[in-house]
């Protein structure tokens, strides 16, 4: 997945704030507002108005004194930088409550990520946690992944299986990528397996780790 030229010029701090701006703009736009001031936007996402103005200037957007900024223009600019208008193909690996929860959340589709297939261990129990899969999203065994990958080139592979099954699938995944070196999908690892240091393009997203940190903050307070 490639980044836009403008995205590459933004500071890491501003890039991390873009989703905050995006959600706020959706909220205000849904309320019927067409323009917004730096004070209003800053209050919504807990930023100083001066920081908001600096950020928006870095995005290449201009406001009007006493009129503020066009919500539609800001929305379009940020959506373009975040590449939300693009459609990415994703597959999910696992037959677990977590896999079902991740696959059935509407957030992915809203952000341009479409689930194309589910892969499960062929020896796993037949009971499935999936209840709302799209009709064009097949459930396939691990052995079908190499052929599917060659034909459809998914942009994202989401791992959400148990550690042992994830390890088994990663073996299949590495073999498939070795045979298709020109393809480099991003791996979103929601499983409990740690794939740091792997040759794969991995983003480890451990919900349990986040929960422990939240509990730590809860205990401090």
Buried (B, 14 or more C-beta within 10 A) or exposed (E): EEEEEEBEEBEEEBBEBBEBBBEBBBEBBEEEEEBBBBEBBBBBBEBEBEBBBBBBEEBEBEBEEEEBBBBEBBBBBBBBBBBBEBEBBBBBBBBBEBBBEBBBEEEBEEBBBBBBBBBBBEEBEEEBBBEEBEEEBBBBEBEBBBEBBEEEEBBBBBBBBBEEBBEBBBEBBEEBBEEBEEEEBBBBBBBBBEBEEBEBEBEBBBEEEEEEEEEEEEEEE
